[in-house]
Amino acid sequence: MSDAPATPPSASNTRVIYDGHIVRLELQDDKWEVVRHQGAVAILALDEQGRMLCVKQLRRAIGTQTVEAPAGLIDEGETPEQAAHRELQEEAGLDGEMRLLTRFYSSPGFCDEQIDLFLATDLRESRLPMDEDEQIEVLWLLPAEVLSGLKDGTLTGSATTVTAALYALLEGGRG
């Protein structure tokens, strides 16, 4: 798998509408609104019972709490694997061996954010301080429970939630 994201097609006329801390909004050819977003990682961690590690937290953009695989942005100077170790330590107080499962775009219709999904194995306690603005509850759920909750609306998740749960089933998660 290549580490480099695909090169976006060039527009003949690109104007920056907003340039923030983690996003940049461009207007291309006076028609296409494109969000440039920093890359991110998500981590699928499974316990001995085949349950996947989930984090429950408030997501301000949608105004509700979500249940997701641990995830976060790749900091400047970090590799995706380093970011995965850091995020797992910050959000769940765990670390482990990391293996890249896949890369995907979160919403390629308007955004270039690429997410690297890692499988964490040989889990052990290892805590880094959580970000000051995060309030996270750690949950261990069977992948089928996660998918069922997303389907019936009792859980709210994200693309990383669905992708991690499906990979958990492929990687031997029970239920």
C-alpha positions in Angstrom: 0.0 0.0 0.0 1.4 3.4 -0.9 1.8 5.9 1.9 1.1 8.9 -0.3 -2.5 10.0 -0.8 -3.8 10.2 -4.4 -3.0 13.5 -6.1 -6.2 15.5 -6.5 -7.1 16.8 -10.0 -6.1 20.3 -10.5 -8.7 22.9 -11.0 -8.1 25.8 -13.4 -9.3 28.3 -10.9 -9.0 27.6 -7.1 -9.9 30.1 -4.5 -9.3 29.6 -0.7 -12.5 30.5 1.2 -11.3 29.5 4.6 -8.0 28.3 6.0 -8.3 27.0 9.6 -6.3 24.9 12.0 -7.3 21.5 10.6 -9.5 22.3 7.5 -9.1 24.4 4.4 -12.1 25.2 2.2 -11.5 25.8 -1.5 -13.8 26.8 -4.2 -12.7 25.2 -7.5 -13.8 26.6 -10.9 -16.5 28.7 -9.1 -18.5 25.4 -8.6 -16.9 22.8 -6.4 -16.5 23.3 -2.7 -13.6 21.1 -1.5 -12.5 20.6 2.1 -8.8 19.8 2.6 -8.5 18.0 5.9 -5.5 16.7 7.8 -5.1 12.9 7.7 -6.3 10.7 10.5 -6.0 7.2 12.0 -8.5 4.8 13.6 -7.7 1.8 15.7 -9.4 -1.6 15.8 -8.5 -3.3 19.1 -10.0 -6.6 20.0 -10.0 -8.4 23.4 -9.8 -12.1 24.1 -13.7 -12.4 23.8 -13.7 -10.8 20.4 -15.1 -7.5 21.7 -13.9 -4.3 20.0 -12.7 -1.3 21.9 -15.1 1.6 21.4 -15.0 5.2 22.7 -18.1 7.1 23.5 -17.8 10.9 23.2 -19.6 14.1 22.3 -19.2 15.1 18.7 -20.0 18.8 18.4 -20.5 18.8 14.6 -23.6 16.5 15.0 -24.5 17.5 18.6 -24.6 14.0 20.0 -22.5 11.3 21.5 -21.0 8.7 19.2 -19.6 5.2 19.7 -16.5 4.9 17.6 -13.2 3.1 17.2 -10.5 5.2 18.9 -9.3 7.7 16.3 -7.6 11.0 15.8 -5.6 13.3 13.6 -2.0 12.6 12.5 0.1 15.3 14.1 2.8 17.1 12.0 5.9 15.0 11.9 4.1 11.8 12.9 3.7 8.7 10.8 0.2 7.2 10.7 1.5 4.3 12.9 2.9 6.7 15.5 -0.4 8.5 15.6 -2.3 5.2 16.1 -0.1 4.4 19.1 -0.6 7.9 20.6 -4.4 7.9 20.1 -4.9 4.5 21.6 -2.8 5.5 24.6 -4.6 8.8 25.0 -8.2 7.6 24.5 -8.0 4.1 26.1 -4.8 3.9 28.2 -3.6 1.0 26.0 -0.9 0.3 23.4 0.0 -2.7 21.3 1.4 -3.9 18.1 0.0 -2.1 15.1 -0.8 -3.5 11.6 -2.3 -1.4 8.8 -5.6 -2.9 7.7 -6.8 -0.4 5.1 -6.9 3.2 4.1 -10.1 5.0 3.0 -11.5 8.5 2.5 -14.1 9.6 5.0 -16.3 11.5 2.5 -14.6 11.9 -0.9 -17.5 13.7 -2.5 -16.2 16.9 -0.9 -13.3 16.1 1.4 -9.8 14.7 1.0 -9.4 13.3 4.5 -7.7 9.9 4.4 -8.0 7.6 7.3 -5.6 4.7 8.0 -7.2 1.9 10.0 -4.9 -0.1 12.2 -5.4 -3.4 14.0 -3.9 -3.3 17.5 -2.8 -6.6 19.0 -1.0 -7.7 22.1 -2.7 -5.0 24.1 -1.1 -3.7 27.3 -1.7 -0.8 29.6 0.1 2.4 28.6 -1.6 5.7 29.3 -0.8 9.2 27.8 -2.8 12.2 29.1 -6.1 12.7 27.3 -6.6 15.9 25.3 -8.0 18.6 27.7 -11.2 19.0 25.7 -12.0 15.3 25.5 -14.3 13.4 27.8 -14.2 9.8 26.7 -15.9 6.6 28.0 -14.3 3.3 27.0 -16.7 0.5 26.0 -16.0 -3.1 24.9 -18.7 -4.3 22.5 -19.1 -7.2 20.1 -18.8 -6.1 16.5 -22.3 -7.5 15.8 -23.6 -5.4 18.7 -22.0 -2.3 17.2 -23.5 -2.9 13.7 -26.9 -3.8 15.2 -26.9 -0.6 17.3 -26.0 1.5 14.3 -28.7 -0.2 12.2 -31.5 0.2 14.8 -30.4 3.7 15.8 -29.5 2.9 19.4 -25.9 3.9 18.6 -24.6 6.7 16.5 -21.3 6.2 14.8 -19.1 7.1 11.9 -17.4 5.6 8.8 -14.6 4.5 11.1 -17.1 2.7 13.4 -18.6 0.7 10.6 -15.3 -0.1 8.9 -13.7 -1.2 12.2 -16.7 -3.4 13.1 -16.7 -5.1 9.7 -12.9 -5.7 9.9 -13.4 -7.0 13.4 -15.7 -9.7 12.1 -13.2 -10.5 9.3 -10.3 -10.6 11.8 -12.1 -13.2 13.9 -14.3 -11.2 16.2 -17.1 -13.4 17.7 -20.7 -12.4 17.3 
